[in-house]
Every structure is written in C-alpha cells, then in structure tokens.
Amino acid sequence: MKVVVDTNCLIASIPKNNSEHWLYIAFRQERFIWCLSNEILMEYEEVISRFYSTTTANLVLSILLTAENRPFNRAIL
C-alpha cells in the first residue's frame, strides 16, 4: 500500500509514548510505502522543526530518506 502521510499524523507518531506511534512502527516493519516529494519533505522539516526541534526534523528526514520502502518523486522546486 502506498501512503502519503499528513504532517499532523507524522508529528503525532514521533513520541514513543503516543498512541499514534504505531504509524512509525508499521513503516519500520515495511507494512506500507511512504510516498515523498520535495514539497512534502520541506513541509515535514518546517513543521517538525517548529513543533520539536531542528535536530528532530533532521533525524526524521534522514530516516525517511534512507528507508527502503519510500519512493521519492523528484519535483522541480
């Protein structure tokens, strides 16, 4: 299954103690394909940096960009 994850869902899935953390676990278990584009990544980075920190945003983006189960549509900026 291919999925575009809403930024708010991503924000909620980051803490291990949140009930929405299952989203991250399912991704790591390759239960779905996380679809990304430049625009999506930029929004994730901006919102995660604001909500948590730049360090957290960089870590999340690194995980997403190095995972096997994520196609990346290279959009022209």
N, C-alpha and C positions, 0 to 999 in steps of 0.2 A: 504494500500500500504506500502511495506517495502522499506526503503531508506537507502543507505549508503551515507552520506553527505561528499563531498570533503572538505578538510580543508580550502581551499580558500573561499568556499561558506560560511562555518561557520564563518570565520573571517569577511567577509563582512556583515553577518547578525546580528552581535553583536550590533553595534550602532543603537539606535532607529531612528536616522535621515537618515539612509541609505535606499535606495530603496529596498535592499535585506533583510531588517528586517522582511519582510513577512514570510520568512522561519522560524524564531523563533516563530512568531505568529501562524503559521499553526501547528507547533509542539506543542505549548502550548494548542491549540484547539483540539489536538489529531487527526489531519487530516491525519497523516501518522505515521508509526512506524520507529523510528530512530535506525538502527542496529549498534551495537557496538562490538568491540573486544578489547583485551588488547593492540594490536598494534595500533588500531585507537585511543584509548584514550591516549596512550603515544605520538602519533604524535600531537593530538589536544593540549595536555598540553605543549609540547615543542614549537609549533608554536605560540599559543596564548600568552604564557609567553614572547616570544621574540617580538611579534608584539604589545601586550598591556602591560600586567604585570602578575606576578605570582598570584596575588590576583584575577585578572580577570579569569585566567585559572582555578584556584581552584573553583571559583563561577560557571563557565560554566560546569565544570565536575560534580560538585555537582548537578546542575540542571538536567543534562543528566542522572546521575546515580540514581536519586530518582524519576524520572518521571515514570508514569505507562506505557507509550507507547514506551518502549525501551527494546527489548530483549538483553541479553548480552551473547555473545559466549565466554566462558572462554577458551582462548587459552593458551597453555603452553609457558611460556617465556624461 
